[in-house]
Amino acid sequence: MRILGLDFGSKTVGVAVSDELLITAQGVEIVRRKSPSKLRQTLARIEEIIAEYKVDRIVLGYPKNMNNTEGERCEKTKEFGDMLAKRTGLEVIYWDERLTTVAADRSMMETGIRRENRKEFVDEIAAIFILQGYLDYLSNSRS
């Protein structure tokens, strides 16, 4: 069993996948699209990744505001999650993603990735943080 982690943005989707033991999350890629409303190719690519890694469940970052309210990005994320569930038949779990982009950026800074290159990787790393948070939650709830 593997779990897919996604960081859904207006032009990109960061993708991470768990190992089979559900211990660690690894980055896979960033799916890019030319327009925020063009999701067909994005969904098709995610379906390919699901098949390749034999994914059983999807964890989708849920972009709540810092004050715990839900804004327009949450609505768009729910719409995307509904499309994913319908196309794949898999359960989509929404996971609070507040500060994952900040954590991803900080992580890249610490590893010496130059500022101008960070934007290229931030969505994939944010997906790793989202999925790892969920995996840690699963691990803690089992013990």
CYANA upper distance limits for C-alpha pairs under 8 A (distance plus 0.5 A):
  1 MET  CA     20 GLU  CA      5.89
  1 MET  CA     21 LEU  CA      8.00
  1 MET  CA     22 LEU  CA      8.27
  1 MET  CA     54 LYS  CA      7.55
  1 MET  CA     55 VAL  CA      6.90
  1 MET  CA     56 ASP  CA      6.48
  2 ARG  CA     17 VAL  CA      7.35
  2 ARG  CA     18 SER  CA      5.94
  2 ARG  CA     19 ASP  CA      6.69
  2 ARG  CA     20 GLU  CA      5.75
  2 ARG  CA     21 LEU  CA      8.28
  2 ARG  CA     22 LEU  CA      7.19
  2 ARG  CA     53 TYR  CA      7.60
  2 ARG  CA     54 LYS  CA      7.05
  2 ARG  CA     55 VAL  CA      5.22
  2 ARG  CA     56 ASP  CA      6.32
  2 ARG  CA     57 ARG  CA      7.64
  3 ILE  CA     17 VAL  CA      6.26
  3 ILE  CA     18 SER  CA      5.82
  3 ILE  CA     22 LEU  CA      8.01
  3 ILE  CA     55 VAL  CA      5.91
  3 ILE  CA     56 ASP  CA      6.44
  3 ILE  CA     57 ARG  CA      5.49
  3 ILE  CA     58 ILE  CA      6.23
  3 ILE  CA     59 VAL  CA      7.60
  3 ILE  CA    131 LEU  CA      8.41
  4 LEU  CA     15 VAL  CA      7.70
  4 LEU  CA     16 ALA  CA      6.39
  4 LEU  CA     17 VAL  CA      5.05
  4 LEU  CA     18 SER  CA      7.03
  4 LEU  CA     50 ILE  CA      7.90
  4 LEU  CA     55 VAL  CA      6.81
  4 LEU  CA     56 ASP  CA      8.45
  4 LEU  CA     57 ARG  CA      6.83
  4 LEU  CA     58 ILE  CA      5.24
  4 LEU  CA     59 VAL  CA      6.51
  4 LEU  CA    131 LEU  CA      7.79
  5 GLY  CA     15 VAL  CA      6.34
  5 GLY  CA     16 ALA  CA      5.40
  5 GLY  CA     17 VAL  CA      6.37
  5 GLY  CA     18 SER  CA      8.38
  5 GLY  CA     58 ILE  CA      6.48
  5 GLY  CA     59 VAL  CA      5.25
  5 GLY  CA     60 LEU  CA      6.43
  5 GLY  CA     61 GLY  CA      8.10
  5 GLY  CA    127 ALA  CA      6.07
  5 GLY  CA    128 ILE  CA      7.32
  5 GLY  CA    130 ILE  CA      7.00
  5 GLY  CA    131 LEU  CA      5.29
  6 LEU  CA     13 VAL  CA      6.91
  6 LEU  CA     14 GLY  CA      6.03
  6 LEU  CA     15 VAL  CA      5.40
  6 LEU  CA     16 ALA  CA      6.95
  6 LEU  CA     58 ILE  CA      8.03
  6 LEU  CA     59 VAL  CA      6.76
  6 LEU  CA     60 LEU  CA      5.38
  6 LEU  CA     61 GLY  CA      6.59
  6 LEU  CA    127 ALA  CA      5.61
  6 LEU  CA    130 ILE  CA      7.96
  6 LEU  CA    131 LEU  CA      8.10
  7 ASP  CA     13 VAL  CA      5.86
  7 ASP  CA     14 GLY  CA      5.29
  7 ASP  CA     15 VAL  CA      7.17
  7 ASP  CA     60 LEU  CA      6.84
  7 ASP  CA     61 GLY  CA      5.75
  7 ASP  CA    123 ASP  CA      6.68
  7 ASP  CA    124 GLU  CA      7.81
  7 ASP  CA    126 ALA  CA      6.85
  7 ASP  CA    127 ALA  CA      5.32
  7 ASP  CA    130 ILE  CA      7.94
  8 PHE  CA     12 THR  CA      7.03
  8 PHE  CA     13 VAL  CA      5.07
  8 PHE  CA     14 GLY  CA      7.12
  8 PHE  CA     60 LEU  CA      7.82
  8 PHE  CA     61 GLY  CA      7.31
  8 PHE  CA     77 THR  CA      7.27
  9 GLY  CA     13 VAL  CA      6.19
 10 SER  CA     35 SER  CA      8.46
 10 SER  CA     36 PRO  CA      5.58
 11 LYS  CA     32 ARG  CA      6.45
 11 LYS  CA     33 ARG  CA      5.93
 11 LYS  CA     34 LYS  CA      7.23
 11 LYS  CA     35 SER  CA      6.94
 11 LYS  CA     36 PRO  CA      5.92
 12 THR  CA     30 ILE  CA      6.93
 12 THR  CA     31 VAL  CA      6.00
 12 THR  CA     32 ARG  CA      4.97
 12 THR  CA     33 ARG  CA      6.72
 12 THR  CA    123 ASP  CA      7.83
 13 VAL  CA     30 ILE  CA      6.09
 13 VAL  CA     31 VAL  CA      5.58
 13 VAL  CA     32 ARG  CA      7.10
 13 VAL  CA     42 THR  CA      8.46
 13 VAL  CA    123 ASP  CA      7.13
 13 VAL  CA    124 GLU  CA      8.11
 14 GLY  CA     29 GLU  CA      6.78
 14 GLY  CA     30 ILE  CA      5.03
 14 GLY  CA     31 VAL  CA      6.95
 14 GLY  CA    122 VAL  CA      8.50
 14 GLY  CA    123 ASP  CA      4.94
 14 GLY  CA    124 GLU  CA      4.51
 14 GLY  CA    125 ILE  CA      7.80
 14 GLY  CA    126 ALA  CA      7.50
 14 GLY  CA    127 ALA  CA      5.82
 15 VAL  CA     27 GLY  CA      6.63
 15 VAL  CA     28 VAL  CA      5.96
 15 VAL  CA     29 GLU  CA      5.89
 15 VAL  CA     30 ILE  CA      6.43
 15 VAL  CA     31 VAL  CA      7.98
 15 VAL  CA    123 ASP  CA      8.28
 15 VAL  CA    124 GLU  CA      6.04
 15 VAL  CA    127 ALA  CA      6.10
 15 VAL  CA    128 ILE  CA      8.01
 16 ALA  CA     25 ALA  CA      6.75
 16 ALA  CA     26 GLN  CA      5.84
 16 ALA  CA     27 GLY  CA      4.69
 16 ALA  CA     28 VAL  CA      5.56
 16 ALA  CA     29 GLU  CA      7.71
 16 ALA  CA    124 GLU  CA      7.19
 16 ALA  CA    127 ALA  CA      6.00
 16 ALA  CA    128 ILE  CA      5.82
 16 ALA  CA    131 LEU  CA      7.49
 17 VAL  CA     25 ALA  CA      5.98
 17 VAL  CA     26 GLN  CA      5.99
 17 VAL  CA     27 GLY  CA      7.00
 17 VAL  CA     28 VAL  CA      7.24
 17 VAL  CA     53 TYR  CA      8.33
 17 VAL  CA    128 ILE  CA      8.21
 17 VAL  CA    131 LEU  CA      8.00
 18 SER  CA     22 LEU  CA      6.11
 18 SER  CA     23 ILE  CA      7.49
 18 SER  CA     24 THR  CA      6.04
 18 SER  CA     25 ALA  CA      4.84
 18 SER  CA     26 GLN  CA      6.71
 18 SER  CA    131 LEU  CA      7.95
 19 ASP  CA     23 ILE  CA      6.90
 19 ASP  CA     24 THR  CA      6.29
 19 ASP  CA     25 ALA  CA      7.00
 19 ASP  CA     26 GLN  CA      8.12
 22 LEU  CA    135 LEU  CA      6.72
 23 ILE  CA    132 GLN  CA      8.47
 23 ILE  CA    135 LEU  CA      6.79
 23 ILE  CA    136 ASP  CA      8.01
 23 ILE  CA    139 SER  CA      8.22
 24 THR  CA    132 GLN  CA      6.81
 24 THR  CA    135 LEU  CA      7.70
 25 ALA  CA    128 ILE  CA      6.03
 25 ALA  CA    129 PHE  CA      8.35
 25 ALA  CA    131 LEU  CA      6.60
 25 ALA  CA    132 GLN  CA      5.92
 25 ALA  CA    135 LEU  CA      8.40
 26 GLN  CA    128 ILE  CA      6.56
 27 GLY  CA    124 GLU  CA      6.30
 27 GLY  CA    125 ILE  CA      7.07
 27 GLY  CA    127 ALA  CA      7.74
 27 GLY  CA    128 ILE  CA      6.33
 28 VAL  CA    124 GLU  CA      7.74
 29 GLU  CA    124 GLU  CA      6.62
 30 ILE  CA    121 PHE  CA      8.27
 30 ILE  CA    123 ASP  CA      7.25
 30 ILE  CA    124 GLU  CA      6.23
 31 VAL  CA     42 THR  CA      6.90
 31 VAL  CA     45 ARG  CA      8.02
 32 ARG  CA     42 THR  CA      7.86
 33 ARG  CA     38 LYS  CA      7.25
 33 ARG  CA     39 LEU  CA      8.06
 33 ARG  CA     41 GLN  CA      8.34
 33 ARG  CA     42 THR  CA      7.46
 34 LYS  CA     38 LYS  CA      7.69
 38 LYS  CA     42 THR  CA      8.22
 39 LEU  CA     43 LEU  CA      6.49
 40 ARG  CA     44 ALA  CA      6.66
 41 GLN  CA     45 ARG  CA      6.61
 42 THR  CA     46 ILE  CA      6.77
 43 LEU  CA     47 GLU  CA      6.67
 43 LEU  CA     84 LEU  CA      7.46
 44 ALA  CA     48 GLU  CA      6.88
 45 ARG  CA     49 ILE  CA      6.88
 46 ILE  CA     50 ILE  CA      6.65
 47 GLU  CA     51 ALA  CA      6.76
 47 GLU  CA     88 THR  CA      7.31
 48 GLU  CA     52 GLU  CA      6.59
 49 ILE  CA     53 TYR  CA      6.59
 50 ILE  CA     54 LYS  CA      6.12
 50 ILE  CA     55 VAL  CA      5.45
 51 ALA  CA     55 VAL  CA      7.24
 56 ASP  CA     90 LEU  CA      7.05
 56 ASP  CA     91 GLU  CA      8.36
 57 ARG  CA     90 LEU  CA      6.14
 57 ARG  CA     91 GLU  CA      5.87
 57 ARG  CA     92 VAL  CA      6.92
 57 ARG  CA     93 ILE  CA      8.30
 58 ILE  CA     90 LEU  CA      7.40
 58 ILE  CA     91 GLU  CA      6.70
 58 ILE  CA     92 VAL  CA      5.29
 58 ILE  CA     93 ILE  CA      6.63
 59 VAL  CA     92 VAL  CA      6.31
 59 VAL  CA     93 ILE  CA      5.25
 59 VAL  CA     94 TYR  CA      6.41
 59 VAL  CA     95 TRP  CA      6.94
 59 VAL  CA    130 ILE  CA      8.17
 59 VAL  CA    131 LEU  CA      6.99
 59 VAL  CA    134 TYR  CA      8.11
 60 LEU  CA     81 GLY  CA      7.69
 60 LEU  CA     92 VAL  CA      7.18
 60 LEU  CA     93 ILE  CA      6.50
 60 LEU  CA     94 TYR  CA      5.47
 60 LEU  CA     95 TRP  CA      6.45
 60 LEU  CA    130 ILE  CA      8.24
 61 GLY  CA     94 TYR  CA      6.36
 61 GLY  CA     95 TRP  CA      5.41
 61 GLY  CA     96 ASP  CA      6.42
 61 GLY  CA     97 GLU  CA      5.56
 61 GLY  CA    127 ALA  CA      7.98
 61 GLY  CA    130 ILE  CA      6.59
 62 TYR  CA     74 CYS  CA      6.80
 62 TYR  CA     77 THR  CA      7.28
 62 TYR  CA     94 TYR  CA      5.98
 62 TYR  CA     95 TRP  CA      5.74
 62 TYR  CA     96 ASP  CA      5.33
 62 TYR  CA     97 GLU  CA      5.90
 62 TYR  CA     98 ARG  CA      8.35
 63 PRO  CA     70 GLU  CA      8.11
 63 PRO  CA     73 ARG  CA      6.92
 63 PRO  CA     74 CYS  CA      6.22
 63 PRO  CA     77 THR  CA      8.33
 63 PRO  CA     96 ASP  CA      6.87
 63 PRO  CA     97 GLU  CA      5.99
 63 PRO  CA     98 ARG  CA      6.63
 64 LYS  CA     68 ASN  CA      6.20
 64 LYS  CA     69 THR  CA      6.36
 64 LYS  CA     70 GLU  CA      5.58
 64 LYS  CA     71 GLY  CA      7.45
 64 LYS  CA     73 ARG  CA      8.46
 64 LYS  CA     74 CYS  CA      7.01
 64 LYS  CA     96 ASP  CA      7.21
 64 LYS  CA     97 GLU  CA      7.75
 64 LYS  CA     98 ARG  CA      6.93
 65 ASN  CA     69 THR  CA      5.79
 65 ASN  CA     70 GLU  CA      6.57
 65 ASN  CA     71 GLY  CA      7.48
 65 ASN  CA     98 ARG  CA      7.79
 66 MET  CA     98 ARG  CA      7.34
 70 GLU  CA     74 CYS  CA      6.19
 70 GLU  CA     75 GLU  CA      8.30
 71 GLY  CA     75 GLU  CA      7.28
 72 GLU  CA     76 LYS  CA      6.89
 73 ARG  CA     77 THR  CA      6.53
 74 CYS  CA     78 LYS  CA      6.62
 75 GLU  CA     79 GLU  CA      6.80
 76 LYS  CA     80 PHE  CA      6.71
 77 THR  CA     81 GLY  CA      6.53
 78 LYS  CA     82 ASP  CA      6.55
 79 GLU  CA     83 MET  CA      6.81
 80 PHE  CA     84 LEU  CA      6.69
 81 GLY  CA     85 ALA  CA      6.64
 81 GLY  CA     92 VAL  CA      6.86
 82 ASP  CA     86 LYS  CA      6.62
 83 MET  CA     87 ARG  CA      6.57
 84 LEU  CA     88 THR  CA      6.36
 84 LEU  CA     89 GLY  CA      8.26
 84 LEU  CA     90 LEU  CA      8.22
 84 LEU  CA     92 VAL  CA      8.03
 85 ALA  CA     89 GLY  CA      5.65
 85 ALA  CA     90 LEU  CA      5.86
 85 ALA  CA     91 GLU  CA      6.67
 85 ALA  CA     92 VAL  CA      6.67
 86 LYS  CA     90 LEU  CA      8.38
 95 TRP  CA    130 ILE  CA      7.41
 95 TRP  CA    134 TYR  CA      7.67
 96 ASP  CA    130 ILE  CA      8.23
 97 GLU  CA    130 ILE  CA      6.59
 99 LEU  CA    103 ALA  CA      6.60
100 THR  CA    104 ALA  CA      6.48
100 THR  CA    126 ALA  CA      5.79
100 THR  CA    129 PHE  CA      6.63
100 THR  CA    130 ILE  CA      7.34
101 THR  CA    105 ASP  CA      6.57
101 THR  CA    122 VAL  CA      7.10
101 THR  CA    123 ASP  CA      7.84
101 THR  CA    125 ILE  CA      8.44
101 THR  CA    126 ALA  CA      5.90
102 VAL  CA    106 ARG  CA      6.62
103 ALA  CA    107 SER  CA      6.54
103 ALA  CA    126 ALA  CA      8.11
103 ALA  CA    129 PHE  CA      8.42
104 ALA  CA    108 MET  CA      6.79
104 ALA  CA    122 VAL  CA      6.42
104 ALA  CA    125 ILE  CA      6.02
104 ALA  CA    126 ALA  CA      5.97
104 ALA  CA    129 PHE  CA      7.89
105 ASP  CA    109 MET  CA      6.72
105 ASP  CA    118 ARG  CA      7.39
105 ASP  CA    122 VAL  CA      6.87
106 ARG  CA    110 GLU  CA      6.71
107 SER  CA    111 THR  CA      6.90
108 MET  CA    112 GLY  CA      6.80
108 MET  CA    113 ILE  CA      5.86
108 MET  CA    118 ARG  CA      7.23
109 MET  CA    113 ILE  CA      6.18
109 MET  CA    114 ARG  CA      7.71
109 MET  CA    115 ARG  CA      8.06
113 ILE  CA    117 ASN  CA      7.05
113 ILE  CA    118 ARG  CA      6.84
114 ARG  CA    118 ARG  CA      6.87
115 ARG  CA    119 LYS  CA      8.15
117 ASN  CA    121 PHE  CA      7.90
118 ARG  CA    122 VAL  CA      6.47
119 LYS  CA    123 ASP  CA      8.30
121 PHE  CA    125 ILE  CA      6.82
122 VAL  CA    126 ALA  CA      6.45
123 ASP  CA    127 ALA  CA      6.66
124 GLU  CA    128 ILE  CA      6.92
125 ILE  CA    129 PHE  CA      6.89
126 ALA  CA    130 ILE  CA      6.67
127 ALA  CA    131 LEU  CA      6.62
128 ILE  CA    132 GLN  CA      6.37
129 PHE  CA    133 GLY  CA      6.50
130 ILE  CA    134 TYR  CA      7.03
131 LEU  CA    135 LEU  CA      6.67
132 GLN  CA    136 ASP  CA      6.52
133 GLY  CA    137 TYR  CA      6.71
134 TYR  CA    138 LEU  CA      6.77
135 LEU  CA    139 SER  CA      6.66
136 ASP  CA    140 ASN  CA      6.60
137 TYR  CA    141 SER  CA      6.61
138 LEU  CA    142 ARG  CA      6.82
139 SER  CA    143 SER  CA      7.12
